[in-house]
């Protein structure tokens, strides 16, 4: 959904809108900036307290950014050179080296605080980055308002990851200019208006676990009341997956299971790069490292042999999980209450070796069973005119209509042989999303040899909001009819 000037004007002239815009435009003290972080990202308190935030903001202003007060930036190029200089020259406070020159690894965690000071001094080019540990919220905003985010740099390229903030600045500078927003209005749009429009994306039904992963680290300090939080994970974690928590020394034991609350996501400003939110904690009898090393199966497990070094995001095989269940059950715990990995299978007698098999042996028979046929209800490889006569060809356009001036297809389907990880799923979604915008589609379908992913345009598509089905689920009348209803629009 594109930016709506009408809706925006209603917001900015409301008491809430005026208050938010004023909060971003009239900052005078560090505490006012700290309150913006806390108001629009309360989870920041998991890693920083108010005193720390004010201290960092003050240090970057007094010993770095304020040196540029009074200079003029006349272009994006000028602003980029300034930013690159700021992140490259370290931070020295009264002869003490706080941040070494070129230490881009450590600089990552300071980028949001530096962004606040740069926005204060040069708001024309820099916006405050408040998405600490919440990069997925930025992707939600981008999807909804059809803003194309730049590709994320590789994990090992710390300088490029620091520079990614500048790449975002260029994107939102263009967005701001196109929609005639002031710098303070852009900030209030991003952090106050957009979240209200997007709403809560986590109220949907939790899917069955598709995999299990090890995570690790101390829980002490979070408290027994702690029920959900941010954690390093494998980037291919799916919402609903099982996370087996190994508490490091001095506990040195597997102590509980969690359920991933979001898909794994790569966050360029998070030191460990990939993360998820964990919740639905289940306490289990402790399985100690000593017990694992004495166990016939786990004694030879590579992670156990490494004393769980590199534990976060380590994939758990079906056999690993079954053997762990055996050890838990031996401690007289009812393992039937624990989540189990869902292992889907293909319909009997079907062999899939390539993408064409997914189309001919899985998708088209399913569409036929639902009463939809080629040339009548759907078109394969529909040519779409895009820009200067260029043509693109989505795999399937279901409920196609060319009787109007604009070509339309209510459902857009893209087929892949196997989307092996979240990056490939996201790439397929963005490809299909570009077609769906041209065809004014209200549903996007991605499918491969294992699953069917349904994205619905509920006031905008989101790469993080989808319903997952497996081909085996089509034997279940309730799931079959649920999927048919989603496609029969």
C-alpha positions in Angstrom: 0.0 0.0 0.0 1.4 3.4 -1.0 1.7 6.3 1.4 -1.7 8.0 1.7 -1.5 11.9 2.0 -5.1 11.9 3.2 -4.6 9.5 6.1 -1.3 11.2 6.9 -2.9 14.7 7.1 -5.5 13.4 9.5 -2.8 12.0 11.7 -0.4 14.9 11.7 -3.2 17.4 12.5 -4.4 15.2 15.4 -3.2 15.8 19.0 -1.2 12.6 18.9 0.4 13.5 15.6 1.3 17.0 16.7 2.8 15.7 20.0 4.9 13.1 18.2 6.2 15.5 15.6 7.1 18.0 18.3 8.9 15.3 20.3 11.2 14.7 17.4 11.7 18.3 16.4 12.1 20.0 19.8 14.8 17.9 21.5 17.1 19.8 23.8 18.4 17.4 26.5 19.8 13.8 26.4 17.0 12.7 28.6 14.5 13.7 25.9 16.3 11.6 23.3 16.5 8.7 25.8 12.7 8.9 26.3 12.2 8.6 22.5 14.2 5.4 22.5 12.2 4.0 25.5 8.8 5.1 24.2 9.2 3.7 20.7 11.3 0.7 21.5 10.6 -0.4 25.2 12.7 -3.5 24.7 15.8 -1.3 24.6 15.8 -1.6 28.4 16.8 -5.3 28.1 20.3 -4.1 27.1 20.6 -0.4 28.2 19.3 1.5 31.2 18.4 5.2 31.0 21.8 6.3 32.4 23.7 4.3 29.9 21.6 5.7 27.0 22.1 9.3 28.1 25.8 8.7 28.6 26.3 7.3 25.1 24.3 10.1 23.5 26.3 12.7 25.4 29.6 11.1 24.6 28.9 11.0 20.9 27.7 14.5 20.8 30.4 16.1 22.9 33.4 14.2 21.6 32.4 13.6 18.0 29.3 15.0 16.4 29.4 18.5 17.9 32.7 19.1 16.1 30.7 19.4 12.9 28.2 21.9 14.3 28.1 24.8 11.9 29.3 23.2 8.8 26.9 22.9 5.8 26.0 19.7 4.0 24.8 20.5 0.5 24.2 17.0 -0.9 23.8 13.3 -0.1 27.5 12.9 -1.1 28.5 15.4 1.6 26.4 13.6 4.2 27.8 10.2 3.2 31.4 11.4 3.5 30.6 12.9 7.0 29.0 9.6 8.2 31.9 7.5 6.9 34.4 9.7 8.7 32.4 9.5 11.9 32.2 5.7 12.0 35.9 5.3 10.9 37.8 7.6 13.3 37.0 5.9 16.7 36.1 7.7 19.9 38.5 9.2 22.4 37.3 10.8 25.6 39.9 12.7 27.6 42.9 10.7 26.2 41.0 7.4 26.8 40.4 5.3 23.7 36.7 4.2 24.0 36.5 3.0 20.4 39.5 2.2 18.3 39.9 3.7 14.8 38.3 1.3 12.3 36.7 -0.9 14.9 33.5 -1.3 12.9 32.5 -4.4 14.8 32.0 -2.5 18.1 30.7 0.6 16.2 27.7 -1.4 15.1 26.0 -1.2 18.6 26.5 2.6 18.6 25.0 3.3 15.2 21.5 4.0 16.6 22.8 6.5 19.1 25.0 8.2 16.6 22.0 8.4 14.3 20.0 10.3 16.9 22.7 12.9 17.1 23.2 13.2 13.4 19.4 13.6 13.0 19.5 16.4 15.6 22.3 18.3 13.7 21.6 17.3 10.1 18.0 16.1 10.0 17.8 16.8 6.2 19.9 13.7 5.5 19.8 11.5 8.7 16.9 9.9 10.5 17.0 8.5 14.0 17.3 4.7 13.9 15.3 3.4 16.9 14.9 -0.3 15.7 17.5 -1.7 18.1 16.9 -5.5 18.0 13.7 -4.9 16.0 14.8 -4.8 12.4 11.8 -6.9 11.5 9.6 -4.0 12.3 11.4 -1.9 9.7 10.8 -4.7 7.1 7.1 -4.7 8.0 7.0 -0.9 7.4 8.8 -1.3 4.1 6.6 -4.0 2.8 3.4 -2.2 3.8 4.4 1.1 2.2 6.1 -0.6 -0.7 9.6 0.8 0.1 12.5 -1.2 -1.3 15.2 -1.7 1.3 18.8 -2.2 0.2 20.3 -5.7 0.3 22.0 -6.5 3.7 25.8 -6.9 3.7 27.6 -10.1 4.6 28.1 -10.9 8.2 31.9 -10.5 8.1 31.8 -7.1 6.4 31.4 -4.9 9.6 32.1 -1.6 7.8 29.4 -2.3 5.2 27.0 -3.2 8.0 27.7 0.2 9.7 27.3 1.9 6.3 24.0 0.1 5.9 22.5 2.9 8.1 23.5 5.4 5.4 22.0 3.2 2.7 18.7 3.4 4.7 19.1 7.2 5.0 19.2 7.5 1.2 16.1 5.3 0.8 14.1 7.3 3.4 15.4 10.6 2.1 13.9 9.8 -1.2 10.7 8.6 0.5 10.5 11.8 2.5 11.0 14.1 -0.5 8.5 12.2 -2.6 5.8 12.6 0.1 6.7 16.1 1.2 7.5 15.3 4.8 9.8 17.3 7.1 12.5 15.4 8.9 10.5 15.4 12.2 7.4 14.3 10.3 9.3 11.4 8.8 10.4 10.3 12.3 6.9 10.5 13.6 5.6 8.7 10.6 8.0 5.8 11.1 7.8 5.4 14.9 4.3 6.6 15.8 2.0 6.6 12.8 3.1 3.5 11.0 3.0 1.1 14.0 -0.6 2.2 14.6 -1.5 1.5 11.0 0.4 -1.9 10.9 -1.0 -3.2 14.3 0.2 -6.3 16.0 1.4 -9.0 13.6 1.8 -11.8 16.2 -1.8 -12.7 17.0 -2.0 -15.2 14.3 -2.1 -19.0 15.0 1.2 -20.6 15.9 2.3 -23.1 13.2 3.5 -26.6 13.9 7.3 -26.8 14.5 9.1 -27.4 11.2 12.5 -27.9 12.9 14.4 -27.6 16.1 17.5 -25.6 17.0 19.9 -25.3 19.9 20.3 -21.9 21.5 22.4 -21.1 24.5 23.5 -18.6 27.2 22.6 -17.7 30.8 19.0 -17.0 31.6 19.8 -15.8 35.2 19.0 -12.1 35.4 15.9 -12.3 33.3 13.9 -13.8 36.1 11.4 -16.7 36.2 8.7 -14.2 35.1 10.5 -13.7 31.8 8.3 -15.2 29.1 9.5 -13.8 25.8 12.5 -12.0 24.5 15.1 -11.4 21.8 17.7 -14.1 21.2 20.5 -15.0 18.8 19.4 -17.8 16.5 19.8 -19.4 13.1 18.5 -17.1 10.4 16.5 -20.1 9.0 14.4 -20.5 12.1 10.7 -20.5 11.4 8.0 -19.2 13.6 6.8 -22.1 15.7 10.1 -24.0 15.6 11.5 -25.6 18.8 14.5 -23.9 20.5 16.4 -26.1 23.0 18.1 -23.9 25.5 21.5 -24.9 26.9 22.4 -22.7 29.8 26.1 -22.1 29.9 28.5 -22.3 32.9 27.9 -22.5 35.8 24.6 -24.3 35.0 26.0 -26.3 32.0 22.8 -28.0 31.2 19.8 -28.1 28.9 17.1 -26.6 31.1 14.1 -25.6 28.9 12.5 -25.4 25.5 11.2 -22.3 23.8 9.0 -21.7 20.7 10.2 -19.2 18.1 7.8 -16.3 18.0 9.0 -14.9 14.7 10.9 -16.2 11.7 14.7 -15.8 12.0 15.9 -12.5 10.6 19.2 -11.0 9.7 19.7 -7.7 11.5 22.8 -5.8 10.1 23.2 -3.9 13.4 23.0 -6.9 15.7 26.5 -8.2 16.4 25.6 -11.8 16.0 23.7 -11.0 12.8 20.6 -13.3 13.1 17.9 -13.5 15.7 14.4 -14.4 16.6 12.0 -13.7 19.5 11.5 -16.6 21.9 8.5 -17.4 24.1 6.2 -20.2 25.5 9.0 -21.4 27.8 8.7 -25.1 28.9 10.8 -26.2 31.9 12.3 -29.7 31.7 14.4 -31.8 34.0 18.0 -30.6 33.6 20.1 -32.6 31.2 23.7 -31.7 32.2 26.7 -31.6 30.0 28.2 -34.4 32.1 25.2 -36.6 31.4 25.3 -35.8 27.7 29.0 -36.7 27.5 28.2 -40.0 29.3 25.3 -40.8 26.9 26.1 -43.4 24.1 24.5 -41.2 21.4 25.4 -37.6 22.5 29.0 -38.4 23.6 29.9 -38.4 19.9 27.7 -35.4 19.0 29.9 -32.6 17.6 28.2 -29.9 19.6 28.6 -31.8 22.9 32.3 -32.5 22.0 32.7 -28.8 21.6 31.2 -28.2 25.0 28.4 -26.3 23.3 30.7 -23.6 21.9 28.8 -21.9 19.0 25.5 -23.3 20.3 23.2 -20.5 19.1 21.4 -21.6 15.9 22.9 -25.1 15.8 20.4 -27.3 13.8 18.9 -30.3 15.7 18.2 -33.4 13.6 15.1 -35.6 14.1 17.3 -38.2 15.6 18.9 -35.7 18.0 15.5 -34.7 19.2 14.3 -38.2 19.7 17.4 -39.1 21.7 16.9 -36.0 23.9 13.3 -37.0 24.5 14.5 -40.4 25.6 16.8 -38.8 28.2 14.1 -36.5 29.4 11.6 -39.3 29.7 14.2 -41.3 31.7 13.8 -38.6 34.4 10.1 -39.5 34.7 8.9 -36.5 32.8 5.8 -36.8 30.6 7.3 -36.0 27.1 3.9 -36.1 25.5 3.4 -32.5 26.6 6.5 -31.4 24.7 6.3 -30.1 21.1 7.3 -32.5 18.4 8.9 -31.7 15.0 6.3 -32.0 12.2 7.6 -34.1 9.4 5.4 -33.7 6.3 5.4 -36.2 3.5 4.4 -36.0 -0.2 1.2 -37.7 -1.4 1.7 -41.4 -2.0 3.5 -42.3 -5.2 4.6 -38.8 -6.1 8.3 -38.2 -6.8 9.6 -34.6 -7.2 12.9 -34.0 -8.9 12.6 -30.5 -10.4 10.4 -27.4 -10.4 8.3 -28.7 -13.3 7.3 -31.7 -11.1 6.0 -29.3 -8.4 3.8 -27.6 -11.1 2.6 -30.7 -12.8 2.3 -33.3 -10.0 1.4 -31.1 -7.0 0.0 -27.6 -7.9 -2.0 -28.2 -11.0 -3.7 -31.3 -9.7 -4.6 -29.4 -6.5 -6.1 -26.5 -8.6 -8.0 -29.0 -10.7 -9.4 -30.6 -7.5 -10.6 -27.2 -6.4 -12.4 -26.7 -9.7 -9.9 -24.3 -11.4 -8.5 -25.1 -14.9 -5.9 -23.6 -17.2 -7.1 -21.1 -19.8 -10.4 -20.7 -18.0 -9.4 -19.9 -14.4 -5.7 -19.5 -14.5 -3.0 -18.6 -17.0 0.6 -19.9 -16.9 3.5 -17.6 -17.7 1.3 -14.6 -18.2 3.2 -11.8 -20.0 3.0 -8.5 -18.1 4.1 -5.2 -19.5 6.4 -3.4 -17.0 8.1 -0.2 -17.7 9.1 0.7 -21.3 7.4 -2.4 -22.7 9.5 -4.8 -20.7 7.7 -8.1 -20.1 7.8 -10.4 -17.1 6.2 -13.8 -16.6 4.8 -14.9 -13.3 4.3 -18.7 -13.1 0.5 -18.7 -12.5 -2.2 -16.0 -12.5 -5.4 -17.3 -10.9 -8.7 -15.6 -11.4 -7.3 -13.5 -14.2 -9.3 -10.6 -15.6 -8.3 -8.6 -18.8 -11.8 -7.2 -19.5 -10.8 -3.8 -17.9 -8.2 -1.3 -18.9 -5.8 -2.9 -16.4 -4.8 -6.5 -16.3 -5.7 -8.1 -13.0 -5.2 -11.5 -11.3 -6.6 -11.9 -7.8 -4.1 -14.7 -6.9 -0.4 -14.7 -8.0 1.4 -18.0 -7.7 5.2 -18.6 -7.9 6.6 -22.1 -8.0 10.1 -23.1 -6.9 11.6 -26.6 -6.6 12.8 -26.1 -3.1 13.2 -22.9 -1.0 15.9 -24.2 1.3 16.1 -21.3 3.7 14.5 -18.0 4.7 16.7 -16.0 2.3 15.3 -18.0 -0.6 11.7 -17.6 0.6 12.2 -13.9 1.0 13.7 -13.6 -2.5 10.7 -15.5 -3.9 8.3 -13.3 -2.0 9.9 -10.1 -3.3 9.8 -11.4 -6.8 6.1 -12.4 -6.5 5.4 -9.1 -4.7 6.6 -7.2 -7.7 4.2 -9.1 -10.0 1.3 -8.8 -7.5 1.6 -5.0 -7.5 1.3 -4.9 -11.3 -1.7 -7.3 -11.3 -3.4 -5.8 -8.2 -3.4 -9.2 -6.6 -4.8 -9.7 -3.1 -3.1 -13.1 -2.5 0.4 -14.3 -3.1 1.2 -18.0 -3.1 4.7 -19.5 -2.9 5.0 -23.2 -3.2 7.8 -25.8 -3.5 8.2 -29.6 -3.1 7.4 -29.3 0.7 4.9 -26.5 1.4 2.5 -23.9 0.3 2.9 -20.4 1.7 -0.1 -18.0 1.6 0.4 -14.2 1.9 -2.8 -12.2 2.1 -3.1 -8.5 1.4 -4.6 -7.3 4.6 -4.0 -3.6 4.1 -0.7 -4.5 2.5 1.5 -7.6 2.1 4.2 -8.5 4.6 7.0 -11.0 4.1 6.7 -11.9 7.8 2.9 -12.6 7.7 1.9 -15.8 6.0 0.0 -19.1 6.6 2.0 -22.3 5.9 0.4 -25.5 4.6 2.1 -28.8 3.6 1.0 -30.9 0.6 0.2 -33.7 3.1 -2.3 -31.3 4.8 -4.5 -31.4 1.8 -5.7 -34.8 3.0 -7.3 -32.9 5.9 -10.7 -31.6 4.8 -10.6 -28.6 7.2 -7.2 -27.5 6.0 -8.1 -28.2 2.4 -11.2 -26.1 2.5 -9.4 -23.4 4.5 -6.8 -23.1 1.7 -9.5 -23.2 -1.0 -11.4 -20.4 0.7 -8.3 -18.2 0.8 -7.8 -18.7 -3.0 -11.4 -18.4 -3.9 -11.7 -14.7 -3.7 
